[in-house]
Amino acid sequence: MLDFPAWKRILVLAVCLLGLVYASPNFLPKGSFDFLTGGDTGSPLPGKQLSLGLDLQGGSHLLLRADTAVVVREQFDSVEDLVRQELLRDARIRMTQTPRVTGESVTFKLRDQAENDRARALLRDADPRLLVEIVPDGQFIVSLPESELLQIRENALVQAVEVIRRRVDELGTTEPLIQQQGEDRILVQVPGFDEPERLKALIGQTAKLTFHLVDSSVPASHVTPGREPPGTIQLPSDDLDGAGQPITYLVKRRVVVSGENLVDAQPSFQDGRPVVSFRFDTIGGKRFGDVTSDNIGQLLAIVLDGKVISAPRIQSAIVGGSGIITGRFTVQEVTDLALLLRAGALPADLTVLEERTVGPGLGQDSIDAGKIASIIGMIGVIVFMVLSYGLFGLMADVALLINMMLILAVLSVLQATLTLPGIAGIVLTIGMAVDANVLIFERIREELRNGRTPISAVDAGYRRALTTIVDANLTTLIAAVFLFAFGSGPIKGFAVTLTIGIITSMFTAIMLTRFIVVMWLRRTRPAALPI
């Protein structure tokens, strides 16, 4: 155990030096290492500072509920369209009761019940998932298996989490926490973001973008709401008529191009006005080109969340797959709209169940309290080790300080979010870091009492205590891993710092402290150990 070849010495010194370099940005003004990284936060070079959690630097906390029933309703709207397409339009089967969505099913009734088996076969061929039931009076009830509905809801929630994540990431915040809770809830914590109303607006807006042709066969003002011509729908807008009243557009239900084909959206300016420039993928670009070339002179409504935000007249074919969205926008509005379009549409509406804004003052109090606890704990441990083990205790204290530096360096490199429970994990690590040294030093004392020479006692102490140290730290590490795997939020923060602390304390106790002791023994060759 006292054999320390050159490569081991180089390894120990290199790890300590790297720890110092990567931890140092936390004690210097932000940007001090930009000459190395060029401001790139993803650079592996030193320059990253600790990422503080919501409870330490303040920010916004939202608990949202996703209305997955809307997604299920849309699915059955699609089933209704399928029934109309397969039976009414293609097969020309006549009905006494046209298809309509009733709860979580689609119902209809055929005029000639001799066509029932044919209709059932057509629907099953069109979509094998469908459950088609015919009740005794001849009414069809078309539904989906419960497992399929559950999968639709789960997929909607997963997609909502991903869309929210993309939107929040666009804000440029560091380490937001976005995770699913339960069957229909989403937790959003954004440290350092002090505009909660803007955050709610960005997260809560569905941002479903569609393009429709405007039906100009009849003025929208002459159409009674709810009695629109077949295949059309009335939609409001922010445009004003000559009398200063909002204009209502009568648009065709059919979506000519969907926002799902959008690949990019950026804020821009045209004629001094803020606009949003957009670009479609190959499929969307072809559809957009076909629609604009076939409908020159017609109005094309750009609809966002059921509201017409712009209805320009098609002057010529747009075949490049790109265009602009104009409207009564401010610069901030076009920036946010472009962000929403890039991130994609939410599959379900969101409701804010809980909202909290944590001020930075409270976070600073937590940081100060954590610093005081860490300093008092470290001073107590340092004094105890010196009083108990003399020079050997002082060596363990040096290793403890380096251990704290390594923890800081690893947290900075990984950009793991440091929370208040994370600080508690660091304070716990301070005590655990010297635990291995206590085991080793007590074993050395026992070997000295048994009559061994100083060098033999040190060698036996490290060799025989190693198994106990590994077992103790491994069991704690397993507990920390399970805390991280099954915990959430603050528990994960505690588990992260505890895990890092266990690994670094193993290094400092088994490698660094032994290295210091071996170097001291080789230089002094003492006749007795000051322990």
Beta strands, then each sheet from edge to edge (+ up, - down):
strand 1: 51-52
strand 2: 59-66
strand 3: 95-101
strand 4: 106-110
strand 5: 131-134
strand 6: 139-143
strand 7: 177-181
strand 8: 185-191
strand 9: 209-213
strand 10: 232-235
strand 11: 249-252
strand 12: 257-258
strand 13: 262-270
strand 14: 273-280
strand 15: 300-304
strand 16: 307-310
strand 17: 322-325
strand 18: 350-358
strand 19: 417-418
sheet 1: 1+ 19+
sheet 2: 7+ 8- 2+ 18-
sheet 3: 3+ 4- 6+ 5-
sheet 4: 12+ 9- 15+ 16-
sheet 5: 10+ 11-
sheet 6: 13+ 14- 17+
end
